[in-house]
Amino acid sequence: MGSFKKALYMAGTLLFAALMFYGSAALAENSTKKPTEKEIQEAIEHYKKASQLDEEGKVDEAIVEYRISIKLNPDDADVHFNLGLAYLKKKQNKEAIVAYKKVVELSPRDAEAYKLLGIAYVQEGDKKEAVRQWKNSLRIEPNQPDVKEFIKMNE
């Protein structure tokens, strides 16, 4: 094994050992830790980059940037929202559902998030859950003819 491959192997082994040792404790700590101002600024930069990539049609690259932004600042509903849109564009409905569930957890009055969550569910074949989410959307914002039509078509 060459020295570069050996170093790469050792680094991978050390990373695996660290993950095994610190495992869920590190993850739990990270999920409750408030981001620093520096992390928030970095998250904003990744979010801007993701938005630009998304506009350019580079959706896979945008998803990577949105996820980095979320890792740095996990409670930004806007980033989760746009990540969900990117997943919908890629027809990755299960991932979109996860993203939009997070949006409605962080921002429970976001009618558009419930609407898109319903779209992701119907595309996954779960019409009952889709209708439930669309009704949540209408409770927040009753004047949505398209959502009313979605419900009618799927009940």
N, C-alpha and C positions, 0 to 999 in steps of 0.2 A: 504494500500500500504506500503510495507516494506521500510525502510530508504534508502537502496541502490536503489531500483526502483524509489523512490521519488527523490533522488538526480539525477539519470539519467534523469528522466522526466524534472526536473528543468533545468538541463544543456541543454537538447534538446530544451526546450522552450526558454531559453536565446539565444541559437544559432540561432533559427528561428527568434526571435525578432531582433537580431543584423543583420541578413541577410536582413530582411525586411527593417530595418532602413537605413543600409548602401548600401544595394542592388547594383544597377548598378554602382553607383559612385565608390564603392570599386573595382568592377570588371574592370571598365574602367581605374582606376588609376593603378591597378596591370598589365594590359596588356601593358601599355606604360612605366612602370618603368623598368629601366635597372637592371639586376640582379647584386647583390654584388659579390665580389670575393668568399665569403663563399658560396653563393648560387650556383655559377658556379661549385665550387669544389664538393658540395653535389650532384649537377645534374650529374656530371661526375661519381661519385660513384654509383648513381642509374642506370645510363646508363650501367656501367660495370656489375653491378649485373643483370640487365635485359638481357644483351647479354649472360651472363653465363647461366641464367635460360632458355633462348631461345635455346641455344645449347643443354641443357639437356632435351629439349622437354617439358618444363614447360611453355608453351606459355601464358596461362592465367596469371600466376605470372609475367612473363616477361612484359606483357602489363601493369600491374599495375606499375611496376618499370619504364617503359618508360614514362608513364603518369606523374609520380612523377617528373622525370627528366625534362620533358617539363614544368611542372608547375613552377619549379625552374628557368629554363632557356628556355623560350618559342621560342627563335629564333635559336635553334640548328637544322639545316636541317638534320643532320645525325640521330638524335634521331627520328625525324618525319619519316624519311625514314624507319628505322628499325621497328618503330611502325606499319607503313603501311605493311611491310612484315609479321609481326606477325598477323595482321588482315587478310591478305590474306590467311595465313595458317589456320586460324579459319573460313574461308569463310564468314567473316564479311566485305563484299565488300563496303558497304556504309561508314563504318568507315575507310577502306583503302583509299577510294576516298578522304575523308576529310584530311587524313594524307598526301597523295601525292599532293593534291592541295596546302597544306602548304609548302611542299618541293619545288614545282615549283615556289611558291611565293618567298620563301627565296633564292632559287638557280635556277634561270630560265634557266640555261644552262646545267641542269642535264638530259641528254638524257634517262638514266635508269629510272628516276622518271616518265617521260612521258610514257615510255614503260609500266611500272607497273600500272600507272594510267589507261592506255588503257586496260590492262588486267582486272583491277577491274571493269571498265565500261562494258566490254563485258560480264563479269560474272554477272553483274546486268541486262543484257539484252539490254543495250544501245550501239548497234553496231556503230551507227553514231558518237557518242561522242568518242568511243574507237578508231575509225579510225582517227578522228581529232587529238587525243592525240598521236597516233603512227606517224602521219605525222609530228607533232611537234618534236618528237624524231628523226626522220630521217633528219629534217632540221639541227639539231645540230650535229648528227653523222650519215652521209649517209650510211656507210658500216655496215648495220645490216640486214643480209638476213632473220633472223627470223621475224623481224618487217615487212619487205616487204611481207613476207608470211602471217603474221597476217592480213595485210591490204587486200591482195588478197582474203583471205578466208572470209572476213567480209564486203566487199563492195557490 
